[in-house]
Amino acid sequence: MTEFDLLPPLQKAWYVEYWNFQPEFHHLAAANCVDGLADELADLQELAEEDEDFENLLYEWEEFVEEGNLSVLLEQSCDDGVMLPEEQVYLRVKDCPREMLASFETLLRHCPDYVLAYLALHHYLIVRMDRAERNGKPDWRPSDGPFSDPYWEGPAWKKASFVTRNYAR
């Protein structure tokens, strides 16, 4: 039995989604084609345009997101690519394993809002394109599962897949 087997089902779902998320180049290229933010975020877009250091900030926080593997958490924190209010974000990610949440909380607390808005939109698109290719639909919530993945299950619980031969005859 592995540590994964001992996790509650919702935490297993987070891990399975986290492990299965493998963005490809065409997902990244398509997400990079987005021009700006949604209309309701015009004030954040203006802040980004006024900030001379915006590109550097975006690059640094993008590295932070990639190193912490926070893409799925960012996607779950959005509604149509727009970051939800903090209370709703924590409601959506409440069942996420704590080790995944640690760096995500750092991102939420220290990343400027206008940079976070661009990161959220970018990763929202990447994750949903990848998930649509894998599952046939982009929508996912931890309660939907899957709660296991054959690739990650331990071999100790699998039935032997061989047939013995009697060579004595």
Secondary structure, 3 states (H helix, E strand, C coil): CCHHHHCCHHHHHHHHHHHHCCCCHHHHHHHHCCCCCCHHHHHHHHHHHHCCCHHHHHHHHHHHHHHHCCHHHHHHCEECCEECCHHHHHHHCCCCCHHHHHHHHHHHHHCCHHHHHHHHHHHHHHHHHHHHHHHCCCCCCHHHCCCCCCCCCCHHHCCCCCCCCCCCC
